[in-house]
Amino acid sequence: MSKVDHTYIRRAIRLAMTGRGDVEPNPMVGCVIAKDGRIIGEGYHAKFGEAHAEPTALAACSESPAGATAYVTLEPCCHTNKKTPPCVPRLIDAKIARVVIGCLDPTPEVNGKGVAMLRQAGVEVVAPCLEAQAKQLIAPFIARVIHHRPYVTMKWAQSANGQVAGEMGRAVRITNGASDRVIHELRARCDAIAVGTNTVINDDPLLTARGVESSRDRPLLRVVLSNSLKIPTRSRLFQTAREHPLIVYTASTDSQKARELADAGVEVVNLPVRGENRFSFTDVLQDLHRREVTHLLVEPGPTLTRYFLARGQADRVWVFRSPKQIIDAQGFKTSYAPEIGYPPVGELNFDGDVLNEYLNPTSTVFYAHVQSADFQKAQGSSAAAV
Ligand SMILES: NC(=O)c1ccc[n+]([C@@H]2O[C@H](COP(=O)([O-])OP(=O)(O)OC[C@H]3O[C@@H](n4cnc5c(N)ncnc54)[C@H](OP(=O)(O)O)[C@@H]3O)[C@@H](O)[C@H]2O)c1
């Protein structure tokens, strides 16, 4: 494995990130084809159900790929029980001489088989190459196929003095228009957005992705985590439950309230109490996994934030900070954002607001301290905002 191999795999990882938001529940994959020290073709998996990275890169080649090296972020597929034809025979037919692979496919029925098939055909295979980075790229996919749960991102905004809400918990505008746009873009790439009871009461959020273009075919679920069911039926979430799907997870036995919500079009999911009079977030994740949620975005108040941080149940955290705003939040005991406790992997500026991304190093799908595809996409918006 050479420095050149690293350079091209790094490029393939960046290319793969272009597909974020459109390829799920598939993994993001990128491919670079190089010959005689030059890139002759490259591509990425752009949309679920459409061509994979390898055939896209082969089709883009400016000359014959015979004898070339293909750099692929993920082990090429060899199985046929899926939407598109397998990629290994395509690489063999194109007479690719060498394949450098970021990481093996974590799916047990595929893992290692693509490599074996390539080698059997006489293709030189180098694998893994920059494995930690390649696995971090597909951490949400690994969470899905190995851990049977969605990838969890927590996102919130705080003032210069660390407050997330105003007096008595009243909602306060913290982020500017440029940050709001990035937040809606992130929402549009996720599969579900969750909040806690108090945020519904105080903020009355809608939890939709607004003002952004999206080619998504999959639904964007809205989720409320509410053991008590003490949530106002006049809130915007419930008023719109027939237009945009809304699930309320609860441990409450208040059947009248549950019926009221169901009549408004809300799906009420009763979960078992697992201690402290609460349901367990693990049960919520299992249920969301069954609904094919790959990315869950939690927009927590400080209570839920503390809960997630204490249990290490968020894989990633995004914090928007307003550098000048000071909020006096007297009378609201939970208004301070807690300390995160792990170092940021990056920082972006949106017209003065600062966004930091943090990866939870204790997550079961943490592999490398590198910026996510969402962060790279936000960087594009940051550059555009300047
Ligand atoms: N700046 C921001 O980005 C931002 C984002 C969100 C919210 N906020 C602000 O935060 C404030 C609300 O924060 P908050 O801390 O009071 O409430 P919260 O975190 O929004 O919600 C807490 C509630 O969630 C429910 N919950 C469900 N599962 C839970 C669990 N496992 N552990 C703990 N709680 C669980 C509980 O209600 P049940 O008893 O019904 O289960 C709990 O009272 C609002 O005023 C809002 O303005 C700010």
The ligand as an ORCA input file, in Angstrom:
! r2SCAN-3c Opt
* xyz 0 1
  N     -31.875     25.856     21.662
  C     -32.219     24.678     21.200
  O     -31.656     24.182     20.235
  C     -33.343     23.924     21.846
  C     -33.735     22.680     21.325
  C     -34.756     22.007     21.957
  C     -35.336     22.579     23.077
  N     -34.922     23.775     23.534
  C     -35.525     24.371     24.730
  O     -35.427     23.444     25.753
  C     -36.544     23.581     26.566
  C     -37.035     22.232     26.958
  O     -35.977     21.545     27.568
  P     -36.239     20.537     28.744
  O     -34.919     20.124     29.218
  O     -37.161     21.165     29.730
  O     -37.066     19.396     28.042
  P     -36.783     18.418     26.811
  O     -35.401     17.924     26.893
  O     -37.242     19.029     25.562
  O     -37.793     17.294     27.144
  C     -37.695     16.676     28.381
  C     -38.860     15.798     28.514
  O     -38.748     14.707     27.606
  C     -39.423     13.600     28.125
  N     -38.593     12.422     28.071
  C     -38.850     11.362     27.297
  N     -37.927     10.422     27.493
  C     -37.088     10.908     28.391
  C     -35.941     10.380     28.999
  N     -35.492      9.182     28.721
  N     -35.285     11.160     29.885
  C     -35.731     12.373     30.190
  N     -36.816     12.908     29.645
  C     -37.498     12.171     28.773
  C     -39.757     13.966     29.582
  O     -41.138     14.242     29.592
  P     -42.131     13.076     30.004
  O     -42.185     13.102     31.477
  O     -43.394     13.392     29.320
  O     -41.503     11.854     29.492
  C     -38.980     15.216     29.873
  O     -39.624     16.067     30.763
  C     -37.586     24.357     25.827
  O     -37.857     25.514     26.565
  C     -36.974     24.670     24.501
  O     -37.141     26.033     24.193
  C     -33.950     24.446     22.946
*
